[in-house]
């Protein structure tokens, strides 16, 4: 006989699916800590620690509810392909910051997420990623004067 919690799709704690969001939670906390040590502001403008703190706060705000919901919900039928792919894209984005610069790395991250995870057509993904990277560039680099790593193209 199946209990009502199993029939409703809730089979207790699901530690396996909560691992990735918990890791992202820890990374977010480390980003906040590192950003605070770098300095949040500099000459009344965003300093080198501004973006890490903002990213860290966003990661924590997103990871906490996901971690808690994954701990409560039963095992997913999808498996671990998407979370592992997401983790791979994030790792490649971090590595790319030093190789191709901040804007190029963020562009490739968005493009990869749209094509690989969301299964959007490549042309549409390219246009959305280019618009997002351009918006990011104009807001943070031009308007707020946040220094990002430069790539081989100078931005």
C-alpha positions as CSV (number, residue, x, y, z in Angstrom):
1,X,0.0,0.0,0.0
2,X,1.3,3.5,-1.0
3,X,1.2,6.2,1.6
4,X,-0.4,9.5,0.8
5,X,3.0,11.3,0.8
6,X,4.3,8.9,-1.9
7,X,1.1,9.2,-3.9
8,X,1.5,13.0,-3.8
9,X,5.1,12.7,-5.1
10,X,6.8,13.4,-1.8
11,X,8.9,10.6,-0.6
12,X,10.9,12.2,2.1
13,X,14.4,13.8,2.0
14,X,16.3,13.9,-1.2
15,X,19.9,14.6,-0.4
16,X,21.3,13.8,-3.8
17,X,19.4,16.5,-5.7
18,X,20.2,19.1,-2.9
19,X,24.0,18.7,-3.4
20,X,24.4,21.1,-6.3
21,X,22.3,23.9,-4.9
22,X,24.1,23.5,-1.5
23,X,27.4,23.8,-3.3
24,X,26.2,26.9,-5.1
25,X,25.1,28.2,-1.7
26,X,28.6,27.7,-0.3
27,X,30.1,29.3,-3.4
28,X,27.8,32.3,-3.0
29,X,28.9,32.8,0.6
30,X,32.6,32.6,-0.5
31,X,31.9,35.2,-3.2
32,X,30.3,37.5,-0.6
33,X,33.2,37.0,1.8
34,X,35.9,37.6,-1.0
35,X,34.1,40.6,-2.3
36,X,33.9,42.2,1.1
37,X,37.6,41.7,1.5
38,X,38.4,43.2,-1.9
39,X,36.4,46.3,-1.0
40,X,32.8,47.0,-2.0
41,X,33.4,50.6,-3.1
42,X,36.3,52.7,-4.3
43,X,36.3,56.5,-4.6
44,X,32.5,56.5,-4.3
45,X,32.2,54.0,-7.2
46,X,31.8,50.3,-7.2
47,X,35.0,48.7,-6.2
48,X,36.6,45.4,-7.2
49,X,34.5,43.5,-4.7
50,X,31.2,44.9,-5.9
51,X,30.4,42.2,-8.5
52,X,31.5,39.3,-6.4
53,X,29.2,40.5,-3.5
54,X,26.3,41.0,-5.9
55,X,26.8,37.6,-7.5
56,X,27.2,36.0,-4.1
57,X,24.0,37.5,-2.8
58,X,22.1,36.4,-5.9
59,X,23.5,32.9,-5.6
60,X,22.5,32.7,-1.9
61,X,19.1,34.0,-2.6
62,X,18.5,31.5,-5.4
63,X,20.2,28.5,-3.7
64,X,18.5,28.6,-0.3
65,X,15.0,28.0,-1.5
66,X,16.1,25.4,-4.1
67,X,18.2,23.5,-1.6
68,X,15.3,23.5,0.9
69,X,12.7,22.4,-1.7
70,X,15.0,19.6,-3.0
71,X,15.4,18.3,0.5
72,X,11.6,18.1,0.9
73,X,10.7,16.8,-2.5
74,X,11.2,13.2,-3.6
75,X,13.7,12.1,-6.3
76,X,13.3,13.7,-9.7
77,X,12.8,11.7,-12.8
78,X,15.2,13.8,-14.9
79,X,18.4,12.6,-13.3
80,X,21.5,14.7,-12.9
81,X,22.2,15.7,-16.5
82,X,21.0,19.3,-16.4
83,X,22.5,20.1,-13.0
84,X,25.8,18.7,-14.0
85,X,25.7,20.6,-17.3
86,X,24.8,23.8,-15.4
87,X,27.8,23.2,-13.1
88,X,30.1,22.6,-16.1
89,X,28.9,25.8,-17.8
90,X,29.5,27.8,-14.6
91,X,33.0,26.3,-14.1
92,X,33.8,27.1,-17.8
93,X,32.5,30.7,-17.2
94,X,34.9,31.2,-14.3
95,X,37.8,29.8,-16.2
96,X,36.9,31.9,-19.2
97,X,37.1,35.1,-17.2
98,X,40.8,34.9,-17.2
99,X,41.2,33.7,-20.8
100,X,38.6,35.6,-22.9
101,X,37.6,38.3,-20.4
102,X,34.5,39.1,-18.4
103,X,32.1,40.1,-21.2
104,X,33.1,37.3,-23.6
105,X,32.8,34.7,-20.8
106,X,29.4,35.9,-19.8
107,X,28.3,35.9,-23.4
108,X,29.4,32.3,-23.9
109,X,27.7,31.3,-20.6
110,X,24.4,32.7,-21.7
111,X,24.7,31.2,-25.1
112,X,25.6,27.8,-23.6
113,X,22.7,27.9,-21.2
114,X,20.2,28.8,-23.9
115,X,21.4,26.2,-26.4
116,X,22.3,23.3,-24.1
117,X,19.8,23.6,-21.2
118,X,16.9,25.6,-22.7
119,X,17.2,24.0,-26.2
120,X,16.6,27.4,-27.9
121,X,17.6,27.7,-31.6
122,X,21.2,28.8,-32.0
123,X,20.4,32.1,-33.8
124,X,17.9,33.2,-31.2
125,X,20.3,32.2,-28.5
126,X,23.1,34.2,-30.2
127,X,21.0,37.3,-30.4
128,X,19.7,37.1,-26.8
129,X,23.2,36.4,-25.5
130,X,24.7,39.3,-27.5
131,X,22.0,41.7,-26.2
132,X,22.5,40.5,-22.6
133,X,26.3,40.9,-22.9
134,X,26.0,44.3,-24.4
135,X,23.5,45.4,-21.7
136,X,25.9,44.0,-19.0
137,X,28.8,45.9,-20.6
138,X,27.0,49.2,-20.8
139,X,25.6,49.0,-17.3
140,X,28.6,47.8,-15.4
141,X,31.6,48.7,-17.4
142,X,30.5,52.1,-18.9
143,X,27.9,53.4,-16.4
144,X,29.3,52.1,-13.1
145,X,33.0,51.9,-14.1
146,X,33.3,48.3,-12.8
147,X,36.7,46.9,-13.9
148,X,36.3,43.5,-15.5
149,X,39.0,41.3,-16.9
150,X,39.8,42.2,-20.5
151,X,39.9,39.6,-23.1
152,X,42.1,39.5,-26.3
153,X,39.6,41.9,-27.9
154,X,40.0,44.7,-25.3
155,X,36.6,44.2,-23.6
